C-alpha cells in the first residue's frame, strides 16, 4: 500500500512513522525542511508539497491545522488530489466544523476519491505509539480502503456512521471538554499558588484524588517544569473553541463554559502566548493575580 501523510507536526509525524513501522510504503509531506529531514532520517520518503507526492498513492492522511489547510493540501495549486490513484481514500484528520467536513467530502467525491472524516485525539505521545483514537465517519468502502492505515496509527477507531461531518461533530464536542479541562486545570493551579499552597504538593494531592483529570495531570506537570514547548499550542484551542461556539450558535445551544474558556485562551494569545503549550494559558493568571510559576523560579 502506498500512503502519503501531509503534515509532519506533532501528530502527523507520529502517524507517518507508525505507517512506516507497519510496513506501508509511506511518503511524508511538509513544507518545513526540518520536518522532512526528521522523517527521511527514519527511512521515509519525503515531499515538500502535495503536488510533489509520487503518483498513484492509494491512501492519503491529511493531518494539518484546519479546513483551509486541508483544502489547499488537496485541491490547491500544489494540491495532492491529482497524485492519487482513482478511488484512493483520503483520511481527513484536521479538526474542522461539520459543515466544512461535508463540503470537502463533496469535493473529494467529485474528484473520484473516497473520503473518511476522521479527526484524531491522543497527542504527540499516542501518535508516536500508533495508539491514537480516531473518530471516523464514511462509507464502508472508505473504511475498508483505509483499514491498513487505521490499524497502523490507532488503538481505537470509532465508526460513527456513513455521513461526512459525524466525525467532525464528535471531535468538536471532544474539544469542548479538552479546552474547558485545560482552562480549569490552570485556574485551579493558579488559585492554589496564589493562596500559598506548594504547587508540587498540590499537584500530587490532586492527581491522587477525585478532582484529577487527564488534562490536569498532563498539562500541569509541564507547568511545574516550565516546559512550554508546544505539543498542542494555545492558538489551537483558540481555533477549536471557536469551532465549538460556532457550532453551538448554529444550533441555538448556549455553550456557557466553552465560551468562557475561549475568552481565556484568546487572552493568552493576545498576551503573546499563542505558540506556547496550551497549559500555559495559566500565564493569564500569572499576570492578573501576580503569582510566580514554578518554572519561572527555576529558569
Order of alpha helices (4+ residues) and beta strands (2+ residues): beta-alpha-beta-alpha-beta-beta-alpha-beta-alpha-beta-alpha-beta-alpha-beta-alpha-alpha-alpha-alpha-alpha-alpha-alpha
